[in-house]
Amino acid sequence: MAGIDKIYGTTEQWDEFHTWMKQNKPDALWGFYPRNGYEDNNDRPITNFSQEVDRWLWKNCPIDWVLTRLSEQYTDWMVPYLGMEPLEEK
């Protein structure tokens, strides 16, 4: 099943997140949009993952802005439904 939404960020954030994912969950690199063509610091979609990958990120990703984006995308009622604990409790 598809995730709720894409994760948005800057090119610099794309680089940071892609590097971390390459080292920690390379089988999910399919969810990244191409980096080419985005050389500025405007927010843009950088990934589109399934709920399974979103759930894995919630439990394993140490990058604060990724967790913040996920918490913005999933409403309060969905967080426990997906087996995720609220961000303030992490």
C-alpha positions as CSV (number, residue, x, y, z in Angstrom):
1,M,0.0,0.0,0.0
2,A,1.2,3.5,-0.8
3,G,2.2,5.9,1.9
4,I,0.2,8.9,2.7
5,D,2.3,11.4,0.8
6,K,5.8,12.1,-0.4
7,I,8.6,13.3,1.8
8,Y,9.6,16.8,0.7
9,G,13.0,18.5,1.2
10,T,15.8,20.5,-0.4
11,T,18.6,19.1,-2.6
12,E,20.9,19.1,0.5
13,Q,18.3,17.1,2.4
14,W,18.0,14.7,-0.5
15,D,21.8,14.1,-0.4
16,E,21.7,13.6,3.4
17,F,18.7,11.2,3.3
18,H,19.9,9.3,0.3
19,T,23.3,8.7,1.8
20,W,21.7,7.4,5.0
21,M,19.3,5.2,3.2
22,K,22.0,3.8,1.0
23,Q,23.9,2.7,4.1
24,N,20.9,1.5,6.1
25,K,18.1,0.4,3.8
26,P,19.4,0.2,0.2
27,D,16.4,-2.0,-0.9
28,A,14.2,1.2,-0.5
29,L,16.2,3.4,-2.8
30,W,13.5,2.8,-5.4
31,G,11.4,5.4,-3.6
32,F,13.7,8.3,-4.3
33,Y,13.0,10.8,-7.1
34,P,16.0,11.6,-9.3
35,R,18.3,14.2,-7.9
36,N,19.1,15.7,-11.3
37,G,17.4,19.0,-12.2
38,Y,17.1,20.2,-8.6
39,E,20.1,22.4,-7.7
40,D,18.4,24.9,-5.4
41,N,17.2,25.0,-1.9
42,N,13.5,24.9,-2.5
43,D,11.4,22.1,-1.0
44,R,10.4,19.5,-3.6
45,P,9.3,15.9,-3.4
46,I,12.3,13.7,-2.8
47,T,10.8,10.3,-2.0
48,N,7.5,8.4,-2.3
49,F,7.6,5.3,-0.1
50,S,5.1,2.6,0.9
51,Q,3.6,2.6,4.4
52,E,5.9,-0.3,5.2
53,V,9.0,1.9,4.5
54,D,7.4,4.9,6.3
55,R,6.9,2.6,9.3
56,W,10.5,1.4,9.1
57,L,11.7,5.0,8.9
58,W,9.7,6.0,11.9
59,K,11.3,3.3,14.0
60,N,14.9,3.5,12.6
61,C,15.7,6.9,11.0
62,P,17.7,9.3,13.2
63,I,17.2,12.3,10.8
64,D,15.0,14.7,12.7
65,W,13.6,16.5,9.6
66,V,12.5,13.1,8.1
67,L,10.6,12.2,11.3
68,T,9.0,15.7,11.4
69,R,7.8,15.3,7.8
70,L,6.4,11.9,8.6
71,S,4.6,13.2,11.7
72,E,3.1,16.0,9.5
73,Q,1.9,13.5,6.9
74,Y,0.3,11.0,9.2
75,T,-2.6,12.3,11.3
76,D,-2.7,11.5,15.1
77,W,-5.1,8.6,14.7
78,M,-3.0,7.0,12.0
79,V,0.3,7.0,14.1
80,P,-0.8,4.2,16.5
81,Y,-2.7,2.4,13.7
82,L,0.5,2.0,11.8
83,G,2.3,0.8,14.9
84,M,4.1,4.1,15.3
85,E,4.4,6.0,18.6
86,P,3.9,9.8,18.6
87,L,7.0,11.8,17.8
88,E,7.0,13.6,21.2
89,E,7.3,10.2,22.9
90,K,10.2,8.9,20.7
